[in-house]
Amino acid sequence: MSITVPVSTAPPLRLRLRASGIDAVTLLVLPAVLFVLALFVYPFLYGLWLSFHPKTGGTWGNYTKFFSDPFLYTTITKTLVLAVPVTVLNVVASIPVALRVRLMRHQRLLTTILVVPITLGTVLVAEGLLTYLGPRGWVNRILLDTGLIDSPLRFLHNYWGVFFSLVITGFPFTFLLTLSYVTGVDPALENAAAVLGAGARERFKRVLLPLLIPGLTITLALSFVQAFSVFPSAILLGEPAGSTRVMSIAAYQAAFEQYDYSMASAIAMLMAAVQVIIVIALLMARSLVYSGPAGGGKG
């Protein structure tokens, strides 16, 4: 009498994982996931937890202290007054420049020149502005020597010094993003509009702009986040105790001057909250203005 041993018909675990979309290539993502968890997610969650454990007061003690002290809560307005105009100016200025650059023969060379400020860094840009725009800088010397002014103009250690720095360091980033969206629009769409008699303004208004709105919204959001986190420029070129006392300075002072890391974490969480609110508002505004495809790419 022979005994038959049942044979399992279930496929191996490796094949079942592959059928679910998990294979050796997918596992390569794990190092990146661990990196993000260790350097971004965990610090954020720890800072959020720390913000609810103040030195004095209850769970909401840090937030109550922040919104009850004008020296603290006015930093939100001061940061927005800096970040919003800089963001709008950079995005608006990048559109005509990108439209022009895409038609040039030496596009790569000009693009490289325009993005040089990114390689310099904020501190080096601030040092250059101190040399050019200071009371004895080149700009004031030229204006004085030509008789256009009688006394040096004050460009630095105020709002405008930080504004100029953010424009110089933020425009290349904004320009690169805008150029990528502009060059992704199929030229055949503009040519078709031109054949139908549309002028340059009409082509931009009815063809290019609707296709660029999704990309420009993302550019606005990223540029705003970059400008909102201003710190070195506000100290080197602005008034750290006055008109340019932004939220990052308040967080720094709480952490390294008052040694109140809980309060510093609360300010950092509020910074993140303001940025998230603005980004969500931009994305909602985009959906109200334009609900078509994400772009009008080539091919």
Secondary structure, DSSP 8 states (H G I E B T S, - for coil): ------------HHHHHHHTT-SHHHHTHHHHHHHHIIIIIHHHHHHHHHHTS-SSSSTTHHHHHHHH-HHHHHHHHHHHHHHHHHHHHHHHHHHHHHHHHTT-TTHHHHHHHHTHHHHH-HHHHHHHHHHHHSTTSHHHHHHHHTTS-SS----SSSHHHHHHHHHHHHHHHHHHHHHHHHHTS-HHHHHHHHHTT--HHHHIIIIIHHHHHHHHHHHHHHHHHHHHT--HHHHHTS-TTTTT--HHHHHHHHHHTS--HHHHHHHHHHHHHHHHHHHHHHHHHHHHH--S-S-----
